[in-house]
């Protein structure tokens, strides 16, 4: 299995825009990427938007449980729900 693993632990992310900034390069998101949850869902589920993601069987993103992902932010939960847990995984680790 060909896995794209993106480790964002140690990155300060307070907003979804911070998340988009952090994944844009490693995921090969095009300039025209919509930077919203619908566009992200299309990118990781439907594919056809990022050649980098499309060239891997699975996508695994690691983040710290802080800031955006501290457990209290609704937008982080909605983002987490776009990951299916198999082909696309968001791993939230205890903060340092």
Protein Blocks (a to p, Z undefined) as FASTA:
>chain_A
ZZddddfehiacfbfklmmmmmmmmnopafklgoiaklmmmmmmngomlmklmmpfbdcd
ddddehjlnopamklmmmmmmpgolmpccdddddZZ
